[in-house]
Amino acid sequence: GDLRVDRSGGLQSAIMARADQNAELQQDVNNLANRVASLVALGDPSVALEQTTASIAELSPIVGLTEVVGPGVTVSLDDGDAPNPLPDGYTGDDYLVHQQDVQGVVNAMWRGGASGVTVMGQRLVSTSAVRCVGNTVILQGQVYSPPFVIEAVGDVTRLTEALDADESVAFFREWAGVVGLGYDQQVARELVLPAYTGPLTTGDAQVVP
């Protein structure tokens, strides 16, 4: 169990170069939105207002503020049935999906060029954090039980190759075969990922690029 917990795919691997880029873009959206609010408050219908509004519209899809529709990949992770008594050397945690398992799939999807990712239908942005409490996941204030469903819109070939190449995903698949965890991966012709509607700034750790 300890070996699995220490594998890559946790918080350290979640904070990648693309996370910084997305966070900067999201900050641009916040700054531009503040400029619009200031201009509107002043009653200024100038070209500057139009340009600022256009910039927000251009950046919004990148940082997750608009719906994304297209082909993609769906991955489902599920707990296994722990036998009673447990085999020697095993614990109950060995039969549960852990935080780093979900994050490993999410990270692989971003590396595969996903234009949008959801966990349990919740759109991920640069301030999203996936956290486990027992065998549940807490995401953006909501608590979810397994199976945990992760969806990504993007080039299906690139997404599939990224999942196949990811070390943490490969380890989960191997471990699933040993203890009976659930791993299901499906290609979808069309996925509809909703826009992110929560607050744009939090103190949570970043888990998306």
KAKA-V167259 format. One line per field, one symbol per residue. phi: phi as a letter, one per 20 degrees, with the letter a starting at -180 (. if undefined). A space follows every 10 residues. Layout:
phi=???
//
This chain:
phi=.fgffeffoe ffffedgfff ffffffffff ffffffffff femeeffgff ffffffffeg ffenecfccr facdccdcfe effceffgnd cgffddfdgf fffffgffff fengeacccl nefecfdfce cdcmddddcl nddcdffedd ccdrffffff ffffefffff ffgffgfedn feccccecfb dddfffcefe cbeffeccf
//
